[in-house]
């Protein structure tokens, strides 16, 4: 968790004076007169962080992009109603949050899919997951939002609050609790500001935040000392990743299992199958590597975590992309493996297939 930083301006305060400044006032006047370039100049500095905000709220890159476009359109159409009492940034967060709440309440979320790996019979799952719409977030999007200003009341580091475990836990909270927790504990807006964004009261926001924190704690307990993930790009992370790749590409299940925590968790949205525990994950991997199936892994990053495009060898030599594998580390071992569909590969600049070597 992030320690308070009293010297950091909060999300609404940052830029409040600028909103009244000559440059911003000029852009606002031009945008209200129909100047699209002026509107873009007002909103573009906040685009990436708003998109990540929508992703945290919705758990889906595609839904986040759609909601961001809806937010910008709504902002363009309602410029005359912007009175300048809050910064442009805060005003945009208000619109984006309420658009996300509408999306969370709709029935149009991505449906679960059945197991579709030919010739492989999966073991009985530990349970069926509910967050089947979860999608991985490309590193380029994450990096573009990490510089966003945080309020002194923010409790989480930006990198922690974009992790797959954190985003998944958010999806299990009621929509309004999700919004309050992100605005208060991730972005650091004051309770009064959040109440204004949600057309609510400070008392209601405080109550929702208390329930959201308790719900998040149940679904995502804090890691014990020594089990925090290694720093991105550190020698410890590089060493763990190298051992994982070597074991996976060699289909060495014993070496792979030796890297896993006792309570390792495996998921594969939009398939709802979830596995918890080293033994059942080992059984799953033996099935995947069975019948001589071999894979090449191409490194990338998703949600601030090591990730890999997975490519299946074929008799003709061409290697077909089977999906994106995201690794969650805890200390010097792997605590979670998340496999996503091959349709996500282009988001990470990865091809659908690799040529024969």
C-alpha positions, 0 to 999 in steps of 0.5 A, a space after each residue: 500500500 502507498 503511504 500518505 504524501 502530504 506534499 502531493 496535490 489531490 486530484 481536484 486541487 491539481 490544476 484548479 488554479 490553471 482552470 482559471 488561467 488565461 491559457 485554459 480559459 482561452 481553450 475553453 472559450 474556443 472549445 465552446 465555440 466548436 473548436 475541436 482542436 481546443 477541446 482536444 488540447 483541454 482533454 488530451 493530457 487526461 486521456 490515458 489516466 481516464 482510460 486506466 480509470 475506466 479499466 479499473 472500474 470495468 476490468 475490460 480494455 475494450 469496455 474501457 475504450 468504449 466508455 472513454 469515447 462516450 465520456 469525451 463525447 459527453 464532455 464535448 456536448 456538455 461544455 456549456 454546463 461546465 462552470 469551472 468550480 472544479 478542474 477540467 480533470 475532476 470534471 472529466 473524472 465525474 463524467 467517466 465514473 458515472 459512465 462506468 457505473 452505467 456500464 457496470 449496471 448494464 447486462 451487456 458484459 462478456 459472457 463465459 465461454 466453454 473449454 475449447 482446447 482440442 484433445 485436452 480434457 481439463 481437470 475438475 476446476 476448484 471453482 467457476 470464476 465470475 469475472 469472465 470479462 477480465 482482460 489484460 491491460 497493455 503496458 503502454 497504456 499503464 505507463 501513460 497513466 502512472 504519472 497522473 497526480 495522486 491526492 495525499 489520501 491515496 492508499 495504493 501505489 499506481 502499479 499495485 492498483 493496476 495489477 490483475 489481482 487488484 482489478 479482479 477484486 474490484 470487479 467483485 464489489 458493488 459498482 458504487 463501492 468500486 467507484 468510491 474506493 478507486 476515487 478515494 484510495 487509488 486517486 486520493 480525491 477528498 470525500 467531499 469531492 467524491 460526493 459531488 462527483 456521485 451526487 451523494 453525501 460525504 456520509 454516504 461516501 464514507 460508509 461505501 468506502 468502509 464497506 468497499 475496503 472490507 470487501 477488498 480485504 476479503 478478496 485480496 488479503 495483504 501479502 505477508 512480509 517477504 512475499 511482495 513481488 520483485 521490482 519490475 525489471 529487477 534481477 530477481 524478477 529477471 531470474 524468476 522469469 528466465 526459470 519460468 520460460 525455460 521450464 515452460 518451453 521445455 514442457 518440464 512440469 516438475 521444474 515449473 511446479 517447483 516455481 509455484 507457491 502452495 496456493 498458486 491460482 490459475 484462471 483463464 477468462 473468458 472461460 470460468 475454470 479456476 484452479 487453486 493449489 499446486 497439485 491441481 495446477 500441475 495436473 492442468 499443465 500435464 494435460 496441456 503439455 500432453 501429446 507432445 504439445 510444445 510452446 514458445 513464449 514471447 515476452 511482454 508486460 501486462 498490468 505491470 507484470 511479466 507476460 508472454 505471448 504463447 505460441 503452439 508448435 505445429 507439424 509445419 513449423 509455423 507457431 500459432 498464438 494460443 493466448 497471453 499468459 500473465 505471471 504474478 510473482 510473490 517473493 521468489 515464486 509464482 502465485 498466479 497464472 492468468 491465460 487470456 485469449 489469442 485475440 488480446 495478442 495484437 494489443 501487445 504488439 504481438 503477431 497471431 502466429 510466428 513463422 517456422 524457424 
